[in-house]
Amino acid sequence: RSGTDGPVRAALDEAATAARSAAELVRQLTSITRLEPGKPPEPIEIGQASSDVLHLLRGLVHRSIQFTGSLPEDDCWVMGRPAELHQVLFNLCLNARDALEGVTEPQIAIDVRVRGCRVQLEVRDNGCGMSPEVVSHLGEPFFTTKGPSQGTGLGLATTYATVRDMGGEIECL
């Protein structure tokens, strides 16, 4: 690519972007269908995973969004694959961010609670909410409320599949 400029460089950049998007789409599809064998589950400290994702998000979203949350005083461990848990948190937070368009004081919160031998992870926002019709389609691959070039409809489908594989469930309130 060095020394290439003008229309050729623009075409190469566009092709590289399309290739990255296609690779991500394939990765998400194989994640949903579990065609790609992953690492075996391992103990993950969910408070640390939540902190990691919040740190990453603070650098990626608009500064006006306030992040809050609460974590248990003691370490809280779950079994899973760290990258998949990070993806779940990231997808939920990005959907929360998208719901904040036009909100005067946008907020996203991640709370982790221990309920007996189970862990409850809650991601919430003060955005517009979802209609019952939209809620009825959550987790369906390729269902999206976004425009044609804004989303694939795989984020929540991947999240649902990952949470299910970890023995959990998702509830939308």
C-alpha positions in Angstrom: 0.0 0.0 0.0 2.8 2.4 0.5 3.1 5.0 -2.2 -0.5 4.4 -3.2 -2.8 7.4 -3.2 -6.0 8.8 -4.5 -8.8 6.5 -5.8 -6.6 3.3 -5.5 -5.9 3.9 -1.9 -9.5 4.7 -1.1 -10.6 1.4 -2.9 -8.0 -0.5 -0.9 -9.2 1.0 2.4 -12.8 0.2 1.6 -11.9 -3.4 0.7 -9.9 -3.7 4.0 -12.9 -2.4 6.0 -15.3 -4.8 4.2 -13.0 -7.7 4.9 -12.8 -6.8 8.6 -16.6 -6.5 8.8 -17.0 -9.9 7.0 -14.6 -11.5 9.4 -16.4 -10.1 12.4 -19.7 -11.3 11.0 -18.4 -14.8 10.5 -16.9 -14.8 14.0 -20.3 -13.8 15.5 -22.2 -16.3 13.4 -19.9 -19.2 14.4 -20.2 -18.0 18.0 -24.0 -18.2 17.9 -24.0 -21.6 16.4 -21.0 -22.9 18.4 -19.3 -24.2 15.3 -16.0 -22.8 16.5 -14.6 -24.8 19.4 -13.4 -22.5 22.2 -11.3 -22.7 25.2 -12.7 -24.7 28.0 -14.7 -22.7 30.6 -12.6 -21.3 33.5 -13.3 -19.3 36.6 -13.8 -15.6 35.9 -14.0 -12.9 38.5 -17.1 -11.0 37.3 -16.3 -7.8 39.1 -13.0 -7.5 37.4 -14.5 -8.3 34.0 -17.1 -5.6 34.6 -14.4 -3.1 35.5 -12.4 -4.0 32.4 -15.4 -3.4 30.1 -16.3 -0.1 31.8 -12.7 1.1 31.4 -12.8 0.2 27.7 -16.2 1.8 27.1 -15.2 5.1 28.8 -12.7 5.5 26.0 -15.1 4.6 23.2 -18.4 6.3 24.0 -19.3 10.0 24.3 -18.0 11.7 27.4 -21.5 12.9 28.4 -22.5 9.3 29.3 -22.1 8.7 33.0 -21.1 5.1 34.0 -22.1 3.9 37.5 -22.4 0.5 39.1 -22.0 -1.6 42.1 -19.9 -4.7 42.7 -20.0 -7.2 45.6 -17.5 -6.6 48.4 -16.0 -10.0 47.9 -14.8 -11.6 44.7 -17.6 -13.1 42.7 -16.6 -16.0 40.4 -18.5 -17.5 37.5 -17.5 -20.3 35.0 -17.1 -19.3 31.4 -14.7 -17.9 28.8 -13.4 -14.5 29.6 -13.6 -13.2 26.1 -17.2 -14.2 25.8 -18.2 -12.6 29.1 -16.5 -9.4 28.0 -18.4 -9.6 24.7 -21.7 -10.1 26.7 -21.0 -7.0 28.8 -19.8 -5.0 25.9 -22.9 -5.9 23.7 -25.3 -5.0 26.5 -23.5 -1.7 27.2 -23.4 -0.7 23.5 -27.2 -1.4 23.2 -27.7 0.7 26.3 -25.6 3.5 24.7 -27.7 3.3 21.6 -30.8 3.8 23.7 -29.5 7.1 25.1 -29.7 9.2 21.9 -31.3 12.5 22.8 -31.2 11.9 26.6 -30.1 15.0 28.5 -28.1 13.2 31.3 -27.3 9.8 29.8 -26.4 7.0 32.3 -25.4 3.4 32.0 -25.1 1.2 35.1 -23.6 -2.2 35.7 -24.6 -3.9 38.9 -23.4 -7.3 40.1 -25.3 -9.1 42.9 -24.9 -12.5 44.4 -28.2 -14.4 44.8 -27.5 -17.6 46.7 -25.3 -19.7 44.4 -26.1 -17.5 41.3 -24.8 -14.2 40.1 -27.1 -11.5 38.8 -25.5 -9.1 36.4 -27.7 -6.1 35.5 -27.0 -3.5 32.8 -29.4 -0.6 32.7 -29.7 2.8 31.1 -32.1 5.8 31.4 -32.9 5.7 27.7 -36.0 5.4 25.7 -36.9 1.8 26.5 -38.2 -0.8 24.1 -41.7 -1.6 22.8 -43.2 -5.0 23.6 -42.8 -5.8 19.9 -39.1 -5.2 20.0 -38.7 -7.1 23.3 -40.4 -10.1 21.7 -37.6 -10.4 19.1 -34.6 -10.0 21.5 -32.1 -12.7 20.8 -33.2 -13.4 17.3 -30.3 -13.5 14.9 -30.4 -10.6 12.4 -33.3 -8.8 14.2 -32.3 -5.1 14.5 -33.9 -1.8 14.9 -30.9 -0.1 13.4 -30.5 1.1 9.8 -28.9 -1.0 7.1 -25.3 0.0 7.7 -25.6 0.5 11.4 -25.9 -3.0 12.8 -26.2 -6.7 12.0 -28.7 -7.8 14.6 -26.1 -10.3 16.0 -25.0 -8.5 19.2 -27.9 -9.7 21.4 -28.2 -13.0 19.6 -24.6 -13.7 20.5 -25.2 -12.4 24.0 -28.2 -14.7 24.5 -26.3 -17.8 23.2 -23.3 -17.1 25.4 -25.4 -16.5 28.5 -27.4 -19.7 27.8 -24.2 -21.7 27.4 -22.9 -20.4 30.7 -26.1 -21.7 32.4 -27.7 -18.3 32.7 -30.7 -16.5 31.5 -31.5 -13.0 30.3 -34.5 -11.0 31.5 -35.5 -7.7 29.9 -37.5 -5.3 32.1 
